[in-house]
């Protein structure tokens, strides 16, 4: 290009933006939407661009137009005011293009290149030519649209490894963000409530079915009641630094697979209140999106991996509220797009169906089953973590792991080797007591948030098992012991292989296994009445999932 907007805009700021607002109102703003439509049609001509273009593909959302030219993609903001965003002036659109560039370079710097001024006229636009800008576009490196993760999922190609990679990326991203300034309003209970209520205000007049209108009233009442219950926790999270300048729109359609790696793009740039949010609000968005796409297994995998990395289990109490809120956001986006003039009948019906599906998911999320407290029990190498992973993905649960929380208490990373000897270092009696107390504290938070909890530890001492049975009684929730067992020869082979690999959070070796075999407290007759046994000599994932679902049904019916 003759002159990049990145170079031209360096050093320019709000003062220029304010000055531009005093100029004559540009044609595009006087005659919206006609002039904008003319401009977008003209930009479909390959001759408009200062680089070779074979053909131009146009993609439209409720707030943007995207022109795909092969090498680059140009994103224009529609000149409109929807209340939660305002792109009504040229100065606004330039400012938010620059914000989009700044924010998205945090996660996808290789995709976001610069902001390009469009000169000429709406019917004869020019890019890269000096002159008075009539519009601005964010220039991005174009990628293959088939790599978008919603499409990857639809083809059945989204893997557990991809989900783990996303969890790692989001957790690292959140860890590197500064907390909201103490004197800002971001993250206050009132600011959390405002966009939630705005969803209902904007959706109510768009709802066409009487059933949807009734559902909106029901969800509105639930949201208000939950907000009142959680208000002090919103404020506590803000005080403790969990409100940060996040991505703001974390769902599968804003992620793409490029050269085998996931890239996250398209942050919310248009409204700071919608991105300066609690980090668990952001995690809830992707979990909701996966559930809506009928992949609850991946939703639970993502949530648990994110929590394992961050240790942010206190935020679990807010998960359900935020998942409902996020379902309402997606319902609103679909409804707003459905009523725009350029949408055809078939597309409108599809968008209305999408809106309804998200409303139904929101309702489902408010009426989930009673939570339970489940503890794993078994020797090193028995497969407790593998079994709990299968269970959490198939029945939906939050897992807390002793191997991770023990290291977190001692300031160690998950994969760090402590060098501790049997019964020493981070494995002393006092360290054991502190670890199990932490597991109990985290489990209590999750149960109070309405979630079933899996506590992954050996629980070889009867006193530890009783500690958690008493906790379940205090919380008024069902309790069960998940006994995981395998032949001693299998245990020894697994422990030796894992110790040699050195990549697992567990540091158990054959000496640890020998000590466990010699010192474990056998399950009592009474304990066996609320114990479910999983045999793992030959791991059958489908059988474990079926067994777990049966267990949850018996717990719900009070049989156990």
Residue, then its C-alpha position, 0 to 999 in steps of 0.5 A: x500500500x502507498x502509505x499504511x494507516x498504522x504509520x499515518x495514525x501514529x501519534x494521533x489521538x482523541x484530539x484529532x478525533x474530536x476535531x474531526x467531529x466538527x467538520x461537515x458530516x460526511x456523505x456516508x453519515x447523511x445518507x446511511x444506510x444507502x451510502x454504506x450499501x453503495x460503498x460495500x457493493x463498490x468494494x466488491x470490485x477487485x479494481x478498488x484494491x492496491x494489490x492483485x485481487x481475483x475476486x471479492x467475497x462479502x461476509x456480513x454481520x449485524x454490525x460489520x461488513x467483511x470483504x475477503x480479497x484473497x491475501x487480505x480481509x477488510x473489515x468495515x463497521x456499519x454506521x449505526x447506533x444499537x445502544x450497546x455500541x455507537x458507530x454513527x460517526x466517521x470519527x467513531x468508526x476510525x477510533x474503534x478500528x484503531x481499538x480493534x487493532x490494539x486489542x486483537x494484537x494481544x492474541x493474534x498479532x500476525x492477523x491484524x495489520x493496520x487501519x486503512x483509510x478509504x477515500x474517493x466516493x461511495x460509488x468509486x472508493x479508493x484504498x491507499x490513495x491520499x485524500x479525504x477519508x469517507x470510511x475506515x477499514x481494519x486490514x487483516x491477513x486473510x485466513x481460510x474460513x473453513x478453519x473457523x472452529x465452529x466449522x471445524x466442530x461441525x465437521x467433527x474435527x475439533x479435538x480434545x487437544x484443541x480444547x486444551x490448547x484454547x484453555x491454556x491460551x485463555x488462561x495465559x492471556x488472562x494471567x497477563x492482563x492488569x486488573x481494572x483500576x480501583x476508581x473505575x466502575x468496571x466489574x461493580x455489581x451495578x455494571x454487571x447488571x446493566x448489560x444483563x438487563x439490556x439484553x432483555x430490554x432489546x430482546x422483548x420487542x423482538x420476540x415473536x412467539x408468546x412462549x419466547x416472551x414468557x420465557x424472557x420474563x422468566x429469565x429476567x426474574x431469575x437473573x434479577x434474583x441471582x444478581x441480588x444473591x451474588x452482588x457481594x461476590x461480584x464486588x469481592x471479585x472486583x476487589x481481588x483483581x479478577x475484573x480485567x480487559x478481556x477478549x469479551x466475545x469468546x466463542x468458536x466463531x471467533x477462533x480459527x485453526x491456522x497451521x494446526x494451531x488455534x488463534x483467537x481473534x475479533x475482540x469486543x472493541x466497541x464497548x469497554x464495559x463488555x470487555x472489562x469483565x470478570x475472567x470467569x465471565x469470559x470462560x463461561x462464554x465458550x463453555x456456553x457456546x460448546x453446550x449450545x452446539x451439543x458438545x457438553x463434553x468439550x465444555x466441561x473439558x475446557x472449564x476444568x482445564x482452565x480452572x486447573x491452570x488458573x486455580x480460580x475455583x472461587x469464580x465457579x459460584x458465578x459460572x451459572x449466572x454468566x453462562x445464562x447471561x452469555x446465552x442471552x447475548x447470543x440470543x440478542x445478536x441473532x434477533x438483532x440480525x434477523x430484523x435487519x432489512x437486508x436479511x432474506x426470509x430463509x436467513x431470518x428464519x434461521x436466525x430466529x431459530x438460533x435466538x430461540x435455541x439460546x433462550x432454551x439453553x438459558x432456561x436449561x442452565x437455570x434448572x440443572x440437577x442437584x449437585x453432588x460431592x464425589x471423592x475418588x479413592x485408589x492407589x497410585x496408578x489406579x487411573x483416578x484422574x483418567x476415570x474422573x476426566x471421563x466422568x466430568x465430560x459425560x455427566x458434567x462436573x467440576x474436578x479438584x485435584x490433589x496433585x495440582x493443589x498441593x503444588x499450588x500451595x507450595x508455589x510450584x507449577x503443575x509439571x514442576x518436580x519437587x524432588x521430595x522423598x516419601x513422606x518429606x518435602x511437599x508430602x509431609x503430614x502437615x502438607x497433606x492436611x493443608x492439601x485436603x483442607x484446600x480441596x474441601x474449601x474448593x469443593x464447597x465453593x463449587x457445590x454452592x455454585x450448583x455444580x457436582x464436584x469430583x475430588x481427585x485424591x487417593x483418600x487412603x486414610x479413613x479420616x480423610x474420607x469422613x471429612x468429606x462425607x461430613x462436608x457433604x452432609x453440611x452442604x446437604x448434597x449426595x455423597x459417594x466414593x468412587x473406588x478405582x482399582x486395578x491389579x497390582x502388576x498394572x499399578x506398578x507398570x503405570x507408576x513406573x512409566x509415568x515416573x519415567x515420563x516426568x510430565x504428569x502432575x503426580x510425583x508418585x513412584x514405586x516407593x510411594x506405591x509400596x508405602x500406600x499398599x502397606x498403610x491404606x485404610x480399607x473401605x469399611x462395610x458402611x463406606x461400601x454402601x455408598x461406594x461405586x467401584x470402577x475397574x481399570x485393568x482394561x480401560x473402557x471409556x464408554x463403559x465408565x461413562x455409562x456407569x457414571x451416568x447410572x451412578x448419577x441417576x441413583x444419587x438423584x433418586x436417593x438410592x445411594 
